[in-house]
Each structure stands twice: as structure tokens, then as C-alpha cells.
Amino acid sequence: MNKTTTTFDLILDKKYGKSGSPKREQWEQGFETFRIGAMLGEARRKLNLTQEELAEKCGTSKAYISRIENNASDIRLSTLMRIIQKGLGGHLTLSLDF
């Protein structure tokens, strides 16, 4: 039996095109939005906060927190920082990759 390994990058190349193509860039941006929401939800649960409690701490609504965690809403950087700093008591670290 011939076993070949297919990497995740090869799957993405096939489905969305090579890295840098418009379709691939759109997918990667969507994935990063999803990842931010997942990280915020995980941090909130680690701190034993409900979405409503987190919303109160950072001055937004439960519905907005839910939309972010479920990848249904774009988020402004200033709002993200407020949620992380005031709501979760954390710090945001950014990096650029070229």
C-alpha cells in the first residue's frame, strides 16, 4: 500500500490557491478572525466569566461578545484591546510576518 502524506498547506493550495492569491488571502483572513474569537472564548471560560459578565466589564453587549466568539462579527482593534485589557485583564501582542 502506498502511503503519501498530504500537508494542510497542500490542501489549502488545492482548494483556495497558492499563498498570496486573492482567494487564499480571503480564507486566511477569515481563519484569523475565527482564531481571535476562539481565543477570546477560551480565555473567558478560563476566567469563569459568562459572556454577559465579560460584556459588562468592557462596556459592550453580550450579543457582541457572542458574535465575536462565533466568528460572525468583525472587530475593531480598539474594541479587541478593550475586551482583552478591561474584560480579561490581559495584554494584546501583535506581530507581522512577511
Secondary structure as UniProt FT lines:
FT   HELIX           8..16
FT   TURN            19..20
FT   HELIX           22..46
FT   TURN            47..48
FT   HELIX           51..58
FT   HELIX           62..69
FT   TURN            70..71
FT   HELIX           77..82
FT   HELIX           83..87
//
